[in-house]
Every structure is written in structure tokens, then in C-alpha cells.
Amino acid sequence: MLSKGDDYPLHQTPEPMAVSGGNRNFYDRYFFNGYSADGSIFFAAALGVYPQLDIMDAAFCVSIDGKQHNLRASKRMGSERLDLSVGPITVEIVEPLRELRLIIEGNDSPITADIRFTARHVPIEEPRFIRRDGPRLVMDYTRMTQNGGWSGTISVDGQDIALNLETHRGTRDRSWGIRPIGAPESQPPPTGAFPQFWWLWTPLNFDNHACFFHSNDDGEGLPWNRRGVVDDLAGSASEFEPKAMDLSYYQGTRRIKQVALETGNGTLSITPRTGDQSRTFYMSGLGYMHPVWGHGMDHGDLEVTHDIIALEPSPAIDMTTIHIQALSDAVLTVDGQEHHGIGVVEQLFIGPHQTSGLTGLMDPTS
């Protein structure tokens, strides 16, 4: 079962690179987002490799003019993990840990692109995520996160949008390991546990800093995986793990209104935008929680689709709208000095979270 990957000195077992342990849920994934400072455009991309399923899928989404365009593709990869092209979508590693390129060739959608992500700091290694449901291992993975700037051009409906490193910033991450992928298990764990997953992820860009914070909490609101980092872009980064968060939701929703916390030598406040500058991105466009285009689903040798989500101000709460990234303004204080930046508040809140008042599976706040 040899593949092109076997010519690279990256083996960590005696087996060929096509073999990734014995867990069918092993995955290896790229994620990107980007946005303009004025919020007029938000875009995101992902490419996932599922070696045990022999499937690779990818998506590129653009949110502009009240619409979210979602271009999705899936292929059976024939064990070639280094061929990072799925239909019209290609990820190219220009310089590892520094610069990556996204190419969206002509297709049946109105979207094409040739853009580059350039890192602003060294990647942040998040704590290893390990989660069990009774005796069943559900998650065991590592992620690295990196903020940066974008250059190149995105075309939507014949409109060319030029990206600039200083005015179009964003984040990319890489994660790999085990988490649920592909078709649902035929026999889930018999614990009868109420579904619960509270996830907050906030990568932020400032002119002279990059900042990141995430938290995975249980139903009581206690964190089982939480970490923050402030990087001064000059080679110095400080980690923090706040004991508490001050957060609020918009009434009648499960969407964050504001997050505030201490960073050790300062404070961080994050506020999703409202009004004309608001920008909510639905992660279902990239396959997250999607009933048909979920990660690792088999669509045959090659399948490419495109659809549009109308960006309504108050959509119904369901599995396609519960997982979002909200474009946000941020204020960071470091040693008494205040810095203003922009980033996202990614939020996926399913089930209860006692400390912030969430109950039920997807019941909104009162």
C-alpha cells in the first residue's frame, strides 16, 4: 500500500504512510478563515484527510452581500494523502509553518480564488484534546493555531476582491487525531448521556499582537480543556488560563454578546459586531454539523456542489446554524496599554452549560 508519502522521512511506525493506526475516525485537517477590516467580506476554507475511510474532502466559502456561498468537494483519494486537491480546491504548502496558498479553479459556482496566507507569529500548540463517552474514546487530537494576513484575489460573481496583508487578516489551523467522522456509528455507547458540547474559540489579530483563547466546558460549566496565548509578534509569547470568564448571550439565542477575561498581565474583551458591520459565518458551509456534507462522508469518486445560505438576522436554531464564527472587535490590555483588534468568536453550544444558564439540547437563553 505504498504512496508518494513514503518517499518522505515522516514515518512514525513500521507501516506505510497510508496506514494511520487502527481507529477509523483518524483525521488530518486544514482550516482557514479571513476577513476584511470593515467586515464587507468573510471567507473560510477547509480540507480534511480521512486515511482509514480513504476519503478527502474540502470546502471554500465566501460571505458577501448578504449571502454565504458554499463550494464543497469530496473524492476517494486512493491512499494518496499528499495530493491536496479535491476537484477545484487545492491547498499548497509554500513554506511550512509560514505561508500557504489556496487555489480555487473555475467551477460551476461563481467563486474562484488564488490567495496566500502569511503567518504573523509562530504556531500555537493547543493542549491535547482527550474526551471519552463512558469507555468509548470520542476525541484524541492536537491542534496548532496561527494568525496571519492574506494576499491575492477572490472573485465572486465577476467581482474581483484584492486582499492585502494589512487589511485582510485571519487565522489558519491544523488538527489531527481522532474525532467522529463519516457515517454515524451503528452502535453508540449505551450510556444514555444527554448530548453536551460547549466550545468557544477566539483567535484575534492586533497591529502589534496576536491573541488566542479557547475553552471546552462540561455541562456544569467547568473547563476540561482551556488555554490562552498573547504573542507580541517579536518572539515572545505568554500563556494564560483564566479561572473564570465573564460572558453574556443575546437574549433568546445561544449566541455570545460579549466575553471578558483576565490574561495574567492584563485583560481581554471580545464583542461580536452588530449592525452594518456584523458578519456571522455558518460553519455548516465547511461541513461541520451538515446532514449531507459532514466530514468524511462518501460521495463517490468525485463530487462537487455549490449552494447559498441567505444571511438572516435571526435564523432558527438547528444543527446547521448552531455552529458559527462571529466577526468580533477586541480590546487587549498589556501592562496597562490598550490595543484594539479584530477576530472571531467561534461558538458551538449544544446541551446544558450551568454557569451561563443554558439548559436543554438547544434551548435559547431566557
Secondary structure, 3 states (H helix, E strand, C coil): CCCHHHHCCCCCCCCCCCCCCCCCCEEEEEEEEEEECCCCEEEEEEEEEECCCCEEEEEEEEEECCEEEEEEEEEECCCCCCCCEECCEEEEEEECCCEEEEEECCCCCCEEEEEEEEECCCCEECCCEEEEECCEEEEEEEEEEEEEEEEEEEEECCEEEEECCCCEEEEEEEEEEECCCCCCCCCCCCCCCCCCEEEEEEEEEECCCEEEEEEEECCCCCEEEEEEEEECCCCCEEEECCCCCEEEECCCCCCEEEEEEECCCEEEEEEECCHHHCCEEEHHHHCCCCCCCCCCCCCCCEEEEEEEEECCCCCCCCCCCCEEEEEEEEEEEECCEEEEEEEEEEEEEECCEHHHCECCCCCCCC
